[in-house]
Amino acid sequence: QHSVTPPPTPLCGKMDMDIIAAARSYIDRIVSHKALRKESNVGKMLILDAYTTQVVANVYSQTQILENDFYLVEQLGSDHEPMPHLKAAVFVRPTAENVAILSREFADPQFKEYHLFFSNILSLDLLQALAESDEHEVVKQVQEFYGDFIAVNEDLFTLNMGDSLRLSAPSGGFDTTAIFDRTAQGLLSVLLSMKVEPSQIRYQGGSQMAQRLAVEIDKRIQGDGIFHFTRQEGPMLLILDRKCDPVTPLLSQWTYQAMVHELLGLNNNRVVLKGAPNVSKEMEEVVLSSTQDAFFAQQRHANFGDLAGSIKELLNGSR
């Protein structure tokens, strides 16, 4: 039974989860799908949109994609010569814009066949539009893989919406319909990827936006049987509003990952140093990923003092 009420007392709890593993599992299933297994004289390519490119890049390296016999990775809608010797695995957001691009592509297919994987729930009208446009019958499958978020740490994700603070602005200041809907979609995607249905949905009592989002999430869960997993009781989903704690983002950080993000900029696991003094060309972009860098994974939450000691030990050990 769901309850959409503000919590009467502060609540805390721990949920065993791994956001990175959840996102990565979907990419694993795409690149190793049995329908995309290597065949003689037939190659594979991966097609992404701007958002799913970030989703994949945060949990998968280019080398790992190539190791699964994908010869190319390109953006949806890119111009190129027909490639009838390739199968296309398409992993994109289920938006009207993406479906329109795919529909135009199906009118003049550029690949032998298409395997469609959408990063969230595909509406029936968009599914119908895809079916009607596939006159050449090149679409071999359509699936929903709920990776509509960007995994940062095992317990942290982002939707990468730079203007999301508008949700906390006074009502009437901005049109937040698209931002609100995207926030709801992202949260539902995380729940589906973790295969959990919240036992309770609670929100910060002083925030109308948190209440509105809690009600919307509850409505969508109750209206779609896909959320009803036959498992033990799910966790509580607690929705908070940033405006109720405006001080924390203004504080200086003293742990490794947070300091890099604040002082240098850490976006999609990459630090861009291009233009900085005395930086060699190979160091203009540095990847800091817990899935690819053991030292970073171990020390990302270490404070500045402990980090300095760990770096010294690392250097001494490499001599």
N, C-alpha and C positions, 0 to 999 in steps of 0.2 A: 504494500500500500504506500503510495506516494503522499507526502505532505509538502505543500508549498507554503511554508510559513517562515517568518523570521525566527532565528533561534533565540529562546528566552535567556540562555546563558552561553558563554563562550564554549565552543566545542573543539575538540582536537582529536585526531586519530591518524592512523597510518595505514596506507594501502600498498600492498606489494604490487609494484608495476614497473615496467621498463618501456618507456615511450620509444626509445631508440630501437629496441628489439621488435616492437609492434610495427613500426614503420618499415624496418628492414625486412621483416617477414613478407610484406606485400611485394617489395621489389624482388626478393628471392623467388617468389611464386611467379612473377612475371617473366623474369629472365630465364627461369628453368622450366617454364610451362611445357608440358608434353607435346602440345600442338605446335610448339616453336622449336622442337628439337632439330638438331643439325641434320640436313639432308644433302645429298650430293648435288652440287650445282645450284643449290638454293641457300642464300644467305639470310641474315636477319638484321633489322635495324630497329632502334628504339626512338620513338617520336614522343616529345614532351611539350608542354606549354611552359610559359615563363614561370608559373608557380610550381608545377611539379618538377621542374628542373632544380629548384631549391630543395624540394622534398627529397629528391634522389641524392643530390650532391651532399646533403648533410649525413647520409647514412651509407652511401656507396661511392666508391672511387671509380674513376674512368677505367682504371686497370681491371677492376673486378667485373665491370660490364663487359669489357673486351674478352675476359677469360671465359665468359659464357657465350662466346662466338657471335657477339653482336659487332658488326663491322662499322656501323655508323650510329651516331646519336645526333638528332637534329630537332629543330623547333617545328611545331605544328604550323603548316601553311607555307613552309619554305619552298622556293622555286627550284626545280631541278629537272633533269631529264627523266623520262619514265624508267623505272627499275623493275622490270617484270621478273627478275631473278631473285628478288628479295621479298621476304615476309616482313610486314610492319607490325610491331607491338606498340600500341598507342596508349600512353598513360597520361590523361589530362583531366582537368576539372570538368564536372558536368554542367557547363554553362551554355547558354543559347549561342554565344559567339563561337565557342569551340564546335558545337554541333553544326553550325552553319558552315564552318570551314571544312569539316569532315564531309558534309553533304555535297559541297562543291567538288571535293576530291573524288567522291564516289561516282560522280557523273563522268569523270575521266580518270579512272584509276591509274595511279603511278606505280603501284606495287602488285605483286602476285595476289596477295591476300592481306586482310587486316584483322588484327585481334585487338579489340577495344577493352581497355580497363579504365574505368572512371574512378576518381579519387573520393567520391561521395555518392549519395543517393541520386540516381538519375530519374527525373520526373517522367511520368508516362507520356506526356506530350512530346518531350525531347526524344524519348525512345521511339515513338511513332514516327517522328520526323526522320530519324536515322533509318528506320525500316523502309520508309517510302522512297528514300534517296538511293538505296542499295539496289539499283536496277540490274547491275552486273553481278550481283551475288558474290561480292568479294569479301564481305564481312563474315568471318567464321565464328566469332563469339563476341558477346558483350557481357562484361562482368563489372561488379562494383567492388573495388578494393579501397577500404576506408583509410587512406593515407592523406587526408586533406589538412595536414598540419605539418609544421617543420620541427623536427625533434632536435633539441639543443643538448639536454642531458637526459639521463634515464628517467628523471623525475621532473623534467621541465620541457615545455614546448612553447612555440609562438605561432601566431597566424601571420606575422609580418605585416601588420596593418599600421602604417605610420600615422594615420589620422584617427586611430581608435579612441584617443582621449576625448574626441567630440561626444562620445557616449556619456561622459561625465559632465558635459557643459549644461548650463541651464536650458530647460526645455524651450524650444522655439528658436534657439540660436543657430542651429544647423539642421539640415535634413540628414538624419542618421539612419534612414531606412535600410540602405545597402550595407552599411557597417554593422548594424544590428543583426541583419539576416546572415551576414558572413560569420559573425561571432557565434550565432546559434549553430550554423552548419559545422563550424570548426569543432565546437564542443561535442556535438553529436558524433562527429567522425572519430574523435578520441575515445568516446565511450564504446563505439562499435569496434574500434581497433583493439581495445582492451577486453572486449566481450563482457562488459559489465552493464547492468541496469541499476541505476541508483535506487537504494531503498528509501532514501529521503532526498529532497532537493530543498535546500535552505538558502536564504539570502540575507544580506545585511539590511536590518530593519529601517535604517535611515535613508536608503537609496531606492528611489522609484525605478531607476534603470535596472538595478539588480533584481528587484521584484518582477519587473516586466520580462527580463531574460529568464528567470526561474520559471515563470508561468509558461513561457513559450517553449522551453525545453521540455517541461512536463507534458504539455499538449502534444508535442511531436512524438514523444516516446509512447504515450498512450494511444496515439493514432496510427502506430505502425508496429505490427507484430514482430518485426525484425529485431527489436530491442529486448524481447522477452527471452532471455537466456535461461536454460534449465540448469542453474547452478545455485550455489549457496547465496544467502542474502548479500546483495550488493553494497557498495560503500555509500556514504553520504556525499552528495555534491553540494559544496558550499560556494556561493557566488558572492564575491566582495567587490566593492567599488573603489577605484584608485583615489577618488577625491576624498575618501574618508581617511586616507593616510598619505597626504602629499609630501611629507617630510622625507620618508625613506629614499626616494630617488635622488634627493639633493645631497645625501650623505656621501662622503668619500669612502671608497671601498679599499679594503686591505687584504683581499684574497686574490690569488693568481688570475683566475678566469675573469673575475669582476674588474680587476685593475686593468687588464688588457683591454677589456671592452670599453671601460670608461676613458682610458688615456690614449689608446691607439685605434680603437674601433674593431670589434669582433663581430662580423656579420656572416652568417651561413658558414661558420667555422673557418673563416678566412680573415687574415689581417693584411691589409694593403699598406705597404710601406713605400710604394712608388713615389718618388719626389723627395723622400726624406734624405738628409745628408749622409754620405758615406755608406749607402746601401747598394750592394752589388745587384746585378740584374736578376740572378737566380733567387734573391731574397726579397724581390719587390712584392711578392704575394706569398704569404706563409700560411699553411694549413695547420690549424690547431683543433684537432678532433680527438675526442676520447676513444673513438673506434680505430684510429690510425696511429695514435701517439701514446705509448704506454706511460711516459713520464707525465704528460699533460693529464691523462686520465687519473693518475695517482695523486697529483699535486694541485689540481685545479681549484680545490677549496682550501688549500693551505694558506695561512697568513704570510705576510711579507717576510717576517723573520725566519719562520720555519722553511719557507721557500728558498731563501738564500743559502741555508745550510744544505738543503737537498741538492741544489745546483752545484755546490762545491763538491759534495760526495759524488755526483754524477761525473763531473770533470775529472776528479781524482781517479775514479774507476775506469775512465776511458784512456788514461795515459798508458 
